[in-house]
Amino acid sequence: MYPLHILVSFLTLSLSANLALCRSTCTINLNEEFRPREEPLILNVAGKEILYPTHGSSIQVKGGDKIRVFCGSKNFKNYKDHSEDTVLIQCVTGNRFKTLRSPTGHGDPDSKTPLLQFLSYLLSASDSYQGGGYFSCKAPLKSAVRRSGPCSILDKHRNNHLSEFNIGFQVDAYLLPIITVCFNTVLKSVLWSKHMVSPSVQYHMTKVARIRFIQDRDAYGTLKNVEHLYDRNQQVETISKLVNSKALAQKYIQKDGHSLAYFARGHLSPKGDFVYSGEQLATFHYINVAPQWQYFNGGQWEKIESALRNYIVHNGVKVHVTTGTIGITQLEDEKGEDKDIYLYYNQNKGEKLVKVPKLYFKLVQFGNSSSPLNVAIVGVNQPYENHVKMTTNDVICEDVCHRYPWLSSISEQNDQRQSAGYIYCCTFKDFRSYLESAKDSMLEHTTLHDPMTFGEIRDTIELNEDSFGPNQEDVRTLVNTRLHDPVTFGEIRDDIELYEDRFGPNQEDIGDKIELNEDSVGPNQQDVRSLVNSLGKGPE
């Protein structure tokens, strides 16, 4: 046993050191201390939240506070045999950190550790004091993708073709998500992608070289080599079959290296919206991509993405962004008839996959869904359509871009740069109304596995927050009480209409769903209950 005076002296020194820690602050400068693609993710001590720069490109850590750095197992440059995904470090002062090691090799010492074991821990708690750059990764971070279930309540009645995938990083047993996508696993087409953008984006890692896109087997199944579909020669071959003319296909898709007439990989959650190089590279999954004419991809849509980031930085706000697709682009065949365009077409099987969307939308949400700053930005992905046809068929709301100074200059260029993408804006209310009015006419296409019905957009992007309120519980109760009665869908619908004053006008939507399902599902009350239960599920 240690003499008492040695223990007292040691504890006094330890206490003095801890007091000094409390008065200090540490900084980690991402762009100065790390090479591109080598910086780790800086996480909170629990390892479940990413920390972002707040002062310059630096992350500040209070003296004595602990954080985790994430590179993944055996991917730390200076901890080659470290088998865990993270290293726990503690701020000492300035840009100096010490690595913490518990008696068990990971985490902090347990509060029940015997005194001698605890002192031994303190004596060996740090390998040495190191700057943040010491915790570099050997190789770029590997993103992970996990399928989490259906992403549309409507799809629960259609064999779960619409699946939600989270893109993020596997930190021990926990997936730390940064992007959520809704993907049609039958048509191999993405519906929407959601992520958050903060003012820290101004301090993003620079000079992060692009990587090859990743094809996730769980999403694409037996479809091989999605990358090949974005080859111009392959696009000419596919479109020539769809429009029955190679000459027309060569007009639409031009092989000249300087031409913008081809389908590019259009990020839905873009690389430029993220800070860490690992986050930026995590956007390179095909489930986060839809075909965009390069005219549009590098034209007006890119301007929208840049303008949004500038607005976020200048106003210091966090924004939730949902980017999605509506409809399908058409091109005229040799008879002048419009043909739907896909990147994959197997004539023998009649199989068409990876649709080319007609419209792209970007829902920009500041705070709650009723904020006057919220806006739905819509872009037309069709450079060959004439102005009259475009403004007649593809404009789904009154254009309100002029209300948003950060957007108005872009929309004002529509007439001069139509081939680069026609841009307009909707209020959330108008965008919701359009989806509501169009959903019934699209339901038939749902049974044909259309990748984007308007009802699905509404239900999965959480725009229904106000219209589908807690009164669905009353509807479920009503249906449950009638469960054993030989009632039809029509009778349940009538019951709902009778209770409309009590439940609110949103029951009309449930009534519509029941009416539309009357023939396909039949009078089985179990199906009715399942249907209404799914409709009553609020946003997560």
Buried (B, 14 or more C-beta within 10 A) or exposed (E): EEEEEEBEEBEEEEEEEEEEBEEBEBBBBBBEBBEBBBBBBBBEBEBEEBBBBEEBBBBBBEBBBBBBBBBBEEBBBBBEEBEBBBBBBBBBBEBBBBBBBBBEEBEBBEEEBEEEEBBBBBEEBBEEBBBBBBBBBBEBBBBBBBBEEBBBBBBBBBEEBBBBBBBBBBBBEEBBBBBBBBBBBBBBBBBBBBBBBBBBBBBBBEEBEEEEBBBBEEBBEEBEEBBEBBBBEBBBBBBBBBBBBEEBBBBBBBEEEEEBBBBBBBBBBBBBBBBBBBBBBBBBBBBBBBBBBBBBBBBBBBBBBEBBBEBBBEEEBEBBBBBBBBBBBBBBBEEEEEBBBBBBBEEEEEEBBBBBBBBBBBBBBBEEBEEEBBBBBBBBBBBBBEEEEBBEEBBBBEBBBEEBEBBBEBBEBBEEBBBBBBBBBBBBBBBBBBBBEBBBEBBEEBEEBBBBBBBBBBBBBBBBEEBBBEBBEBBBEBBBEBEEEEBBBEBBBBBBEEBEEEBBEBBBBBBBBBBBBBEEBEBEBEBBBBBBBBBBEEEE
